[in-house]
Amino acid sequence: MVRATMQNAFTSRISRPPHYLMKVLTWNCRRVSSTEFIPTARSLLARYNPQVFVVLDTRIQAERAAPIIRRLQFDGSAVSSSIGLAGGMWVLWKNDLVTVHQLHASSRTIHVEVSLRGGIEPFLMSAIHNHPQHHMQNQLWSELCSIASSIDMQWVVLGDFNNISHPHEKIGGN
């Protein structure tokens, strides 16, 4: 009986998450200009219903992003351009649950301050798409170390670090 009561209490807490939880979906899509991007993105968004959607490796310039972003029906966006046909990323959000302020964007990062309505204190969120070539990755790691030593708030770092711990983790590619 005690076990069932504890399990019911635990289950009821999980089925009703606190109001300050939010969903972030990160997708390394590898090209938003593909005809498959919009239908696939809409399917993912319908399934997971995130408040923040991070799209990595868009492979388009920021000027071309607006019409595609409008079709995804988010309220706000922070965009970084690709370098040629590599990189580029978007951070998209819905204003009903979060307030987002863009702090900095580069070809490999977007840093935003996120506040949850009626929730916890603002936090820093950094979307990352590191360079695929190992010898080019140190600049981003230095930037992240510098930020870590200078901020006094919670920090979420997400994205594609293009880094593996062990060779057996890699599947395909060069």
N, CA, C and O of each residue as an XYZ file, in Angstrom:
696
protein
N       0.824     -1.195      0.000
C       0.000      0.000      0.000
C       0.869      1.261      0.000
O       0.605      2.198     -0.752
N       1.897      1.282      0.836
C       2.782      2.442      0.894
C       3.466      2.646     -0.449
O       3.591      3.773     -0.930
N       3.909      1.547     -1.050
C       4.586      1.632     -2.346
C       3.647      2.223     -3.402
O       4.064      3.083     -4.178
N       2.396      1.780     -3.442
C       1.424      2.292     -4.413
C       1.162      3.775     -4.180
O       1.055      4.538     -5.141
N       1.056      4.195     -2.929
C       0.829      5.605     -2.614
C       2.001      6.455     -3.072
O       1.807      7.520     -3.659
N       3.218      5.990     -2.808
C       4.402      6.735     -3.245
C       4.468      6.804     -4.765
O       4.799      7.846     -5.330
N       4.152      5.692     -5.424
C       4.198      5.671     -6.880
C       3.147      6.617     -7.458
O       3.431      7.323     -8.426
N       1.947      6.647     -6.892
C       0.903      7.557     -7.367
C       1.308      9.010     -7.169
O       1.065      9.846     -8.040
N       1.920      9.315     -6.041
C       2.374     10.687     -5.790
C       3.442     11.084     -6.799
O       3.425     12.198     -7.322
N       4.364     10.178     -7.071
C       5.426     10.457     -8.041
C       4.844     10.629     -9.440
O       5.201     11.568    -10.151
N       3.949      9.727     -9.837
C       3.343      9.783    -11.168
C       2.539     11.063    -11.346
O       2.592     11.674    -12.413
N       1.801     11.480    -10.332
C       1.000     12.702    -10.467
C       1.888     13.931    -10.605
O       1.514     14.887    -11.283
N       3.049     13.919     -9.977
C       3.972     15.052    -10.120
C       4.532     15.112    -11.531
O       4.715     16.202    -12.073
N       4.807     13.971    -12.131
C       5.364     13.947    -13.479
C       4.312     14.333    -14.508
O       4.618     15.048    -15.463
N       3.081     13.873    -14.330
C       2.057     14.157    -15.334
C       1.639     15.624    -15.332
O       1.062     16.093    -16.314
N       1.907     16.340    -14.286
C       1.608     17.772    -14.228
C       2.898     18.527    -13.941
O       3.187     18.840    -12.786
N       3.679     18.825    -14.983
C       4.964     19.495    -14.751
C       4.761     20.903    -14.210
O       3.731     21.527    -14.464
N       5.730     21.399    -13.472
C       5.646     22.769    -12.967
C       5.492     23.760    -14.114
O       5.929     23.498    -15.235
N       4.869     24.899    -13.828
C       4.584     25.897    -14.865
C       5.847     26.517    -15.449
O       5.781     27.148    -16.504
N       6.973     26.360    -14.808
C       8.191     26.986    -15.305
C       9.017     26.080    -16.214
O      10.094     26.480    -16.655
N       8.540     24.879    -16.501
C       9.256     24.024    -17.436
C       8.975     24.485    -18.858
O       7.881     24.959    -19.165
N       9.965     24.341    -19.714
C       9.761     24.673    -21.117
C      10.428     23.616    -21.973
O      11.338     22.916    -21.530
N       9.963     23.513    -23.200
C      10.542     22.562    -24.141
C      11.372     23.315    -25.162
O      10.941     24.321    -25.727
N      12.576     22.801    -25.385
C      13.462     23.330    -26.419
C      13.760     22.173    -27.361
O      14.175     21.099    -26.928
N      13.548     22.399    -28.641
C      13.856     21.398    -29.652
C      15.012     21.913    -30.490
O      14.944     23.014    -31.036
N      16.068     21.126    -30.595
C      17.235     21.485    -31.400
C      17.350     20.484    -32.534
O      17.304     19.272    -32.323
N      17.503     21.021    -33.758
C      17.554     20.161    -34.942
C      18.689     20.605    -35.856
O      18.715     21.751    -36.305
N      19.611     19.715    -36.127
C      20.664     19.969    -37.110
C      20.100     19.528    -38.458
O      20.269     18.377    -38.861
N      19.432     20.444    -39.150
C      18.636     20.084    -40.328
C      19.459     19.943    -41.601
O      19.029     19.276    -42.542
N      20.618     20.552    -41.644
C      21.522     20.480    -42.796
C      20.906     20.998    -44.090
O      21.109     20.399    -45.146
N      20.174     22.076    -44.030
C      19.712     22.823    -45.199
C      18.217     23.090    -45.126
O      17.408     22.175    -45.284
N      17.855     24.333    -44.888
C      16.445     24.694    -44.810
C      15.826     24.932    -46.180
O      14.601     24.995    -46.291
N      16.631     25.065    -47.218
C      16.076     25.308    -48.548
C      15.579     24.025    -49.213
O      15.033     24.080    -50.315
N      15.755     22.893    -48.578
C      15.243     21.628    -49.093
C      13.716     21.647    -49.091
O      13.103     22.247    -48.209
N      13.104     20.995    -50.071
C      11.637     20.923    -50.119
C      11.077     20.132    -48.942
O       9.897     20.261    -48.616
N      11.899     19.327    -48.311
C      11.453     18.522    -47.176
C      11.508     19.274    -45.850
O      10.954     18.803    -44.857
N      12.166     20.432    -45.813
C      12.365     21.109    -44.534
C      11.048     21.501    -43.869
O      10.808     21.117    -42.724
N      10.196     22.251    -44.550
C       8.958     22.752    -43.925
C       8.067     21.599    -43.460
O       7.649     21.615    -42.303
N       7.749     20.598    -44.291
C       6.897     19.517    -43.785
C       7.517     18.755    -42.614
O       6.817     18.386    -41.670
N       8.814     18.522    -42.674
C       9.473     17.801    -41.581
C       9.484     18.646    -40.312
O       9.217     18.138    -39.223
N       9.792     19.933    -40.450
C       9.792     20.832    -39.289
C       8.402     20.907    -38.668
O       8.265     20.826    -37.448
N       7.381     21.061    -39.486
C       6.007     21.128    -38.958
C       5.629     19.845    -38.225
O       4.956     19.889    -37.195
N       6.057     18.716    -38.749
C       5.780     17.444    -38.087
C       6.468     17.378    -36.724
O       5.856     16.970    -35.737
N       7.732     17.775    -36.670
C       8.460     17.799    -35.399
C       7.814     18.769    -34.410
O       7.673     18.455    -33.228
N       7.426     19.943    -34.898
C       6.821     20.951    -34.027
C       5.470     20.484    -33.495
O       5.148     20.725    -32.331
N       4.679     19.822    -34.330
C       3.385     19.301    -33.880
C       3.575     18.195    -32.841
O       2.812     18.092    -31.881
N       4.581     17.388    -33.044
C       4.812     16.272    -32.128
C       5.345     16.724    -30.773
O       4.903     16.222    -29.740
N       6.294     17.671    -30.763
C       6.972     18.048    -29.519
C       6.507     19.378    -28.931
O       6.725     19.626    -27.745
N       5.876     20.236    -29.724
C       5.331     21.514    -29.261
C       6.318     22.319    -28.400
O       6.007     22.651    -27.256
N       7.491     22.631    -28.936
C       8.478     23.376    -28.139
C       8.138     24.864    -28.052
O       7.493     25.415    -28.944
N       8.575     25.504    -26.974
C       8.472     26.956    -26.877
C       9.643     27.612    -27.595
O       9.529     28.737    -28.080
N      10.770     26.903    -27.663
C      11.957     27.401    -28.362
C      12.407     26.314    -29.340
O      12.491     25.138    -28.988
N      12.691     26.731    -30.568
C      13.119     25.810    -31.629
C      14.441     26.323    -32.171
O      14.515     27.436    -32.692
N      15.487     25.510    -32.050
C      16.817     25.876    -32.531
C      17.097     25.055    -33.783
O      17.058     23.825    -33.758
N      17.380     25.754    -34.878
C      17.651     25.103    -36.159
C      19.114     25.353    -36.508
O      19.546     26.500    -36.625
N      19.869     24.275    -36.673
C      21.299     24.369    -36.953
C      21.591     24.013    -38.403
O      20.850     23.265    -39.042
N      22.679     24.563    -38.901
C      23.175     24.273    -40.250
C      22.119     24.594    -41.306
O      21.788     23.757    -42.144
N      21.593     25.824    -41.251
C      20.553     26.254    -42.193
C      21.075     26.387    -43.616
O      20.338     26.175    -44.579
N      22.333     26.735    -43.741
C      23.004     26.891    -45.036
C      22.376     27.966    -45.917
O      22.391     27.860    -47.143
N      21.824     29.004    -45.283
C      21.345     30.162    -46.045
C      21.727     31.441    -45.311
O      22.013     31.427    -44.113
N      21.726     32.540    -46.047
C      22.009     33.849    -45.470
C      20.795     34.329    -44.670
O      19.665     33.928    -44.946
N      21.036     35.178    -43.690
C      19.972     35.684    -42.822
C      18.870     36.372    -43.617
O      17.698     36.275    -43.253
N      19.225     37.063    -44.694
C      18.231     37.796    -45.487
C      17.188     36.856    -46.102
O      16.058     37.275    -46.350
N      17.541     35.630    -46.342
C      16.621     34.669    -46.955
C      15.823     33.878    -45.922
O      14.985     33.056    -46.292
N      16.066     34.111    -44.643
C      15.441     33.309    -43.593
C      13.999     33.706    -43.298
O      13.178     32.837    -43.002
N      13.671     34.986    -43.370
C      12.366     35.486    -42.913
C      11.167     34.750    -43.516
O      10.282     34.353    -42.758
N      11.086     34.545    -44.835
C       9.898     33.860    -45.366
C       9.758     32.417    -44.875
O       8.644     31.926    -44.691
N      10.871     31.752    -44.666
C      10.818     30.367    -44.182
C      10.393     30.353    -42.718
O       9.568     29.533    -42.313
N      10.955     31.258    -41.930
C      10.607     31.337    -40.506
C       9.125     31.664    -40.331
O       8.466     31.095    -39.461
N       8.593     32.579    -41.154
C       7.162     32.927    -41.067
C       6.277     31.693    -41.240
O       5.243     31.574    -40.583
N       6.672     30.793    -42.107
C       5.871     29.585    -42.355
C       5.853     28.647    -41.147
O       4.980     27.784    -41.052
N       6.796     28.802    -40.235
C       6.844     27.964    -39.038
C       6.025     28.548    -37.891
O       5.818     27.879    -36.878
N       5.559     29.780    -38.035
C       4.631     30.434    -37.106
C       5.176     30.602    -35.690
O       4.494     30.299    -34.711
N       6.399     31.083    -35.596
C       6.950     31.490    -34.308
C       6.856     33.004    -34.204
O       6.791     33.696    -35.220
N       6.848     33.525    -32.971
C       6.695     34.966    -32.751
C       8.001     35.730    -32.873
O       8.009     36.883    -33.302
N       9.099     35.099    -32.502
C      10.378     35.796    -32.513
C      11.480     34.928    -33.068
O      11.374     33.703    -33.128
N      12.562     35.611    -33.479
C      13.688     34.855    -34.029
C      14.996     35.602    -33.827
O      15.037     36.832    -33.812
N      16.051     34.835    -33.675
C      17.430     35.327    -33.716
C      18.109     34.479    -34.780
O      18.034     33.251    -34.747
N      18.773     35.139    -35.725
C      19.281     34.445    -36.907
C      20.750     34.766    -37.111
O      21.174     35.911    -36.953
N      21.527     33.744    -37.465
C      22.900     33.981    -37.913
C      23.041     33.393    -39.312
O      22.472     32.346    -39.624
N      23.801     34.079    -40.136
C      23.982     33.672    -41.529
C      24.961     32.520    -41.657
O      25.822     32.299    -40.806
N      24.795     31.802    -42.742
C      25.777     30.773    -43.078
C      27.013     31.448    -43.655
O      26.979     32.617    -44.040
N      28.086     30.703    -43.708
C      29.295     31.154    -44.400
C      29.338     30.324    -45.668
O      29.711     29.151    -45.643
N      28.954     30.936    -46.774
C      28.804     30.171    -48.001
C      27.687     29.166    -47.820
O      26.563     29.541    -47.486
N      27.976     27.906    -48.034
C      26.975     26.853    -47.868
C      27.197     26.049    -46.597
O      26.831     24.875    -46.531
N      27.793     26.672    -45.589
C      28.045     25.977    -44.329
C      27.550     26.823    -43.163
O      27.648     28.050    -43.179
N      27.020     26.147    -42.159
C      26.615     26.828    -40.934
C      25.294     27.562    -41.058
O      24.434     27.210    -41.866
N      25.158     28.580    -40.245
C      23.913     29.320    -40.126
C      23.011     28.650    -39.110
O      22.962     27.423    -39.027
N      22.297     29.455    -38.336
C      21.377     28.890    -37.349
C      20.299     29.889    -36.990
O      20.443     31.095    -37.193
N      19.219     29.355    -36.453
C      18.097     30.162    -35.988
C      17.733     29.726    -34.570
O      17.816     28.546    -34.230
N      17.331     30.691    -33.753
C      16.658     30.420    -32.490
C      15.287     31.062    -32.639
O      15.185     32.278    -32.803
N      14.239     30.257    -32.584
C      12.860     30.715    -32.761
C      12.099     30.474    -31.464
O      12.378     29.514    -30.745
N      11.130     31.352    -31.161
C      10.399     31.184    -29.912
C       8.970     31.676    -30.027
O       8.609     32.436    -30.926
N       8.156     31.198    -29.056
C       6.755     31.594    -28.922
C       6.652     32.517    -27.714
O       7.111     32.174    -26.624
N       6.057     33.674    -27.906
C       5.988     34.686    -26.847
C       5.007     34.358    -25.728
O       5.017     35.038    -24.702
N       4.165     33.347    -25.883
C       3.177     33.073    -24.844
C       3.797     32.573    -23.540
O       3.243     32.814    -22.467
N       4.922     31.889    -23.613
C       5.543     31.353    -22.401
C       6.926     31.890    -22.104
O       7.394     31.790    -20.969
N       7.593     32.459    -23.100
C       8.962     32.926    -22.895
C       9.161     34.317    -23.475
O       8.493     34.724    -24.425
N      10.093     35.022    -22.877
C      10.594     36.276    -23.428
C      12.061     36.039    -23.736
O      12.812     35.558    -22.887
N      12.465     36.376    -24.949
C      13.835     36.113    -25.380
C      14.453     37.406    -25.889
O      13.838     38.136    -26.666
N      15.670     37.681    -25.445
C      16.431     38.842    -25.918
C      17.738     38.345    -26.512
O      18.518     37.662    -25.847
N      17.968     38.696    -27.774
C      19.220     38.310    -28.416
C      20.346     39.156    -27.860
O      20.240     40.381    -27.798
N      21.427     38.504    -27.455
C      22.588     39.193    -26.913
C      23.715     39.281    -27.928
O      24.378     40.312    -28.045
N      23.929     38.190    -28.666
C      25.039     38.157    -29.625
C      24.806     37.022    -30.614
O      24.288     35.966    -30.252
N      25.188     37.248    -31.854
C      25.126     36.190    -32.865
C      26.380     36.246    -33.711
O      26.871     37.321    -34.054
N      26.889     35.074    -34.040
C      28.018     34.957    -34.959
C      27.721     33.778    -35.875
O      26.654     33.169    -35.788
N      28.644     33.464    -36.734
C      28.407     32.354    -37.659
C      28.298     31.009    -36.940
O      27.740     30.064    -37.497
N      28.813     30.906    -35.734
C      28.825     29.629    -35.011
C      28.029     29.633    -33.708
O      27.879     28.583    -33.083
N      27.513     30.795    -33.282
C      26.784     30.866    -32.014
C      25.651     31.881    -32.082
O      25.704     32.851    -32.838
N      24.638     31.636    -31.284
C      23.627     32.645    -30.969
C      23.439     32.579    -29.459
O      23.130     31.520    -28.911
N      23.627     33.711    -28.790
C      23.446     33.795    -27.342
C      22.202     34.639    -27.076
O      22.078     35.753    -27.585
N      21.284     34.101    -26.276
C      20.059     34.806    -25.929
C      19.820     34.705    -24.430
O      20.252     33.753    -23.779
N      19.124     35.703    -23.896
C      18.662     35.634    -22.513
C      17.201     35.226    -22.553
O      16.401     35.840    -23.260
N      16.852     34.203    -21.804
C      15.503     33.651    -21.812
C      14.872     33.859    -20.443
O      15.477     33.557    -19.415
N      13.649     34.379    -20.441
C      12.860     34.507    -19.219
C      11.569     33.735    -19.425
O      10.909     33.877    -20.455
N      11.215     32.927    -18.454
C       9.959     32.187    -18.510
C       8.891     32.994    -17.803
O       9.125     33.510    -16.710
N       7.742     33.109    -18.399
C       6.649     33.873    -17.786
C       6.213     33.192    -16.488
O       5.848     32.016    -16.479
N       6.259     33.953    -15.398
C       5.844     33.433    -14.106
C       6.751     32.352    -13.551
O       6.344     31.592    -12.672
N       7.963     32.274    -14.048
C       8.842     31.183    -13.641
C      10.099     31.648    -12.959
O      10.098     32.602    -12.182
N      11.156     30.960    -13.263
C      12.448     31.183    -12.629
C      13.142     32.418    -13.195
O      12.658     33.041    -14.139
N      14.268     32.754    -12.608
C      15.047     33.903    -13.074
C      15.517     33.679    -14.500
O      15.615     32.537    -14.949
N      15.811     34.762    -15.216
C      16.320     34.619    -16.587
C      17.598     33.786    -16.612
O      18.357     33.745    -15.644
N      17.810     33.131    -17.734
C      19.030     32.354    -17.915
C      19.592     32.614    -19.304
O      18.886     33.071    -20.203
N      20.856     32.318    -19.458
C      21.531     32.459    -20.740
C      21.392     31.150    -21.500
O      21.598     30.075    -20.937
N      21.044     31.241    -22.773
C      21.011     30.064    -23.634
C      21.920     30.327    -24.822
O      21.784     31.341    -25.507
N      22.844     29.415    -25.061
C      23.775     29.532    -26.179
C      23.547     28.379    -27.134
O      23.702     27.212    -26.775
N      23.175     28.726    -28.364
C      23.033     27.727    -29.425
C      24.362     27.665    -30.162
O      24.909     28.693    -30.561
N      24.875     26.460    -30.340
C      26.222     26.247    -30.866
C      26.171     25.380    -32.110
O      25.453     24.381    -32.157
N      26.935     25.769    -33.109
C      27.201     24.870    -34.245
C      28.678     25.024    -34.563
O      29.070     25.859    -35.377
N      29.489     24.208    -33.910
C      30.939     24.350    -34.028
C      31.425     23.899    -35.404
O      30.759     23.138    -36.106
N      32.583     24.385    -35.755
C      33.193     24.059    -37.046
C      33.441     22.556    -37.123
O      33.874     21.961    -36.136
N      33.180     21.924    -38.268
C      33.388     20.479    -38.360
C      34.858     20.058    -38.364
O      35.172     18.913    -38.037
N      35.755     20.965    -38.730
C      37.175     20.615    -38.757
C      37.793     20.898    -37.393
O      37.730     22.015    -36.881
N      38.389     19.859    -36.820
C      38.896     19.925    -35.450
C      39.849     21.102    -35.223
O      39.771     21.756    -34.183
N      40.729     21.379    -36.155
C      41.721     22.445    -35.956
C      41.093     23.844    -35.964
O      41.763     24.820    -35.626
N      39.817     23.952    -36.345
C      39.128     25.246    -36.368
C      38.210     25.446    -35.153
O      37.524     26.465    -35.071
N      38.184     24.513    -34.229
C      37.219     24.548    -33.136
C      37.666     25.336    -31.913
O      36.833     25.676    -31.073
N      38.938     25.632    -31.790
C      39.432     26.279    -30.571
C      38.828     27.649    -30.321
O      38.642     28.029    -29.165
N      38.518     28.401    -31.366
C      37.948     29.737    -31.180
C      36.629     29.670    -30.409
O      36.406     30.455    -29.488
N      35.769     28.744    -30.781
C      34.494     28.609    -30.081
C      34.701     28.174    -28.636
O      34.067     28.718    -27.732
N      35.575     27.205    -28.407
C      35.824     26.755    -27.036
C      36.371     27.899    -26.180
O      36.009     28.016    -25.009
N      37.230     28.738    -26.742
C      37.752     29.898    -26.007
C      36.631     30.871    -25.676
O      36.572     31.408    -24.570
N      35.740     31.098    -26.641
C      34.602     31.996    -26.410
C      33.720     31.466    -25.284
O      33.310     32.230    -24.411
N      33.427     30.174    -25.294
C      32.588     29.594    -24.249
C      33.258     29.656    -22.881
O      32.592     29.920    -21.881
N      34.554     29.419    -22.824
C      35.288     29.526    -21.550
C      35.251     30.951    -21.020
O      35.107     31.163    -19.817
N      35.380     31.917    -21.902
C      35.327     33.321    -21.506
C      33.955     33.679    -20.940
O      33.858     34.364    -19.922
N      32.911     33.221    -21.593
C      31.553     33.476    -21.106
C      31.362     32.823    -19.744
O      30.839     33.450    -18.822
N      31.780     31.577    -19.613
C      31.598     30.839    -18.358
C      32.236     31.551    -17.176
O      31.707     31.513    -16.065
N      33.366     32.198    -17.409
C      34.056     32.865    -16.307
C      33.505     34.259    -16.020
O      33.893     34.884    -15.034
N      32.603     34.754    -16.872
C      32.145     36.129    -16.691
C      30.655     36.267    -16.392
O      30.198     37.380    -16.135
N      29.887     35.193    -16.413
C      28.452     35.324    -16.166
C      28.099     34.905    -14.754
O      28.810     34.131    -14.113
N      26.976     35.440    -14.287
C      26.480     35.118    -12.959
C      25.002     34.739    -13.070
O      24.149     35.305    -12.386
N      24.720     33.785    -13.935
C      23.350     33.315    -14.119
C      23.393     31.876    -14.628
O      24.440     31.383    -15.048
N      22.243     31.217    -14.585
C      22.162     29.865    -15.130
C      22.449     29.917    -16.626
O      22.166     30.917    -17.285
N      23.016     28.829    -17.161
C      23.433     28.829    -18.564
C      23.141     27.471    -19.183
O      23.551     26.435    -18.660
N      22.431     27.488    -20.297
C      22.158     26.286    -21.077
C      22.928     26.411    -22.382
O      22.781     27.397    -23.102
N      23.747     25.415    -22.686
C      24.512     25.392    -23.934
C      24.041     24.164    -24.706
O      24.090     23.045    -24.197
N      23.587     24.381    -25.935
C      23.057     23.269    -26.721
C      23.457     23.411    -28.177
O      23.837     24.492    -28.627
N      23.371     22.325    -28.901
C      23.671     22.381    -30.322
C      24.568     21.254    -30.772
O      24.567     20.165    -30.197
N      25.337     21.534    -31.813
C      26.244     20.553    -32.409
C      27.673     21.019    -32.176
O      28.133     21.977    -32.798
N      28.362     20.342    -31.286
C      29.730     20.720    -30.953
C      30.741     20.110    -31.920
O      31.930     20.423    -31.857
N      30.271     19.240    -32.815
C      31.159     18.563    -33.764
C      32.383     17.998    -33.056
O      33.518     18.156    -33.507
N      32.122     17.339    -31.944
C      33.195     16.807    -31.122
C      32.743     15.461    -30.566
O      31.606     15.324    -30.114
N      33.607     14.495    -30.597
C      33.301     13.188    -30.026
C      34.379     12.834    -29.008
O      35.521     13.283    -29.109
N      34.001     12.035    -28.044
C      34.959     11.612    -27.019
C      35.805     10.442    -27.482
O      36.985     10.344    -27.145
N      35.194      9.552    -28.259
C      35.881      8.336    -28.693
C      35.577      8.067    -30.162
O      34.460      8.323    -30.613
N      36.541      7.560    -30.913
C      36.331      7.290    -32.340
C      35.153      6.359    -32.635
O      34.531      6.483    -33.690
N      34.832      5.432    -31.730
C      33.725      4.506    -31.990
C      32.359      5.205    -31.969
O      31.366      4.610    -32.389
N      32.286      6.462    -31.487
C      31.028      7.207    -31.482
C      30.659      7.731    -32.868
O      29.499      8.060    -33.114
N      31.611      7.809    -33.754
C      31.398      8.386    -35.076
C      30.842      7.344    -36.039
O      31.332      6.217    -36.118
N      29.808      7.750    -36.764
C      29.213      6.897    -37.786
C      29.214      7.678    -39.092
O      28.614      8.751    -39.160
N      29.861      7.177    -40.113
C      29.885      7.829    -41.427
C      30.759      9.068    -41.436
O      31.445      9.363    -40.457
N      30.732      9.794    -42.550
C      31.490     11.036    -42.686
C      32.978     10.806    -42.796
O      33.455      9.673    -42.865
N      33.698     11.914    -42.811
C      35.162     11.855    -42.927
C      35.813     11.817    -41.557
O      37.039     11.765    -41.458
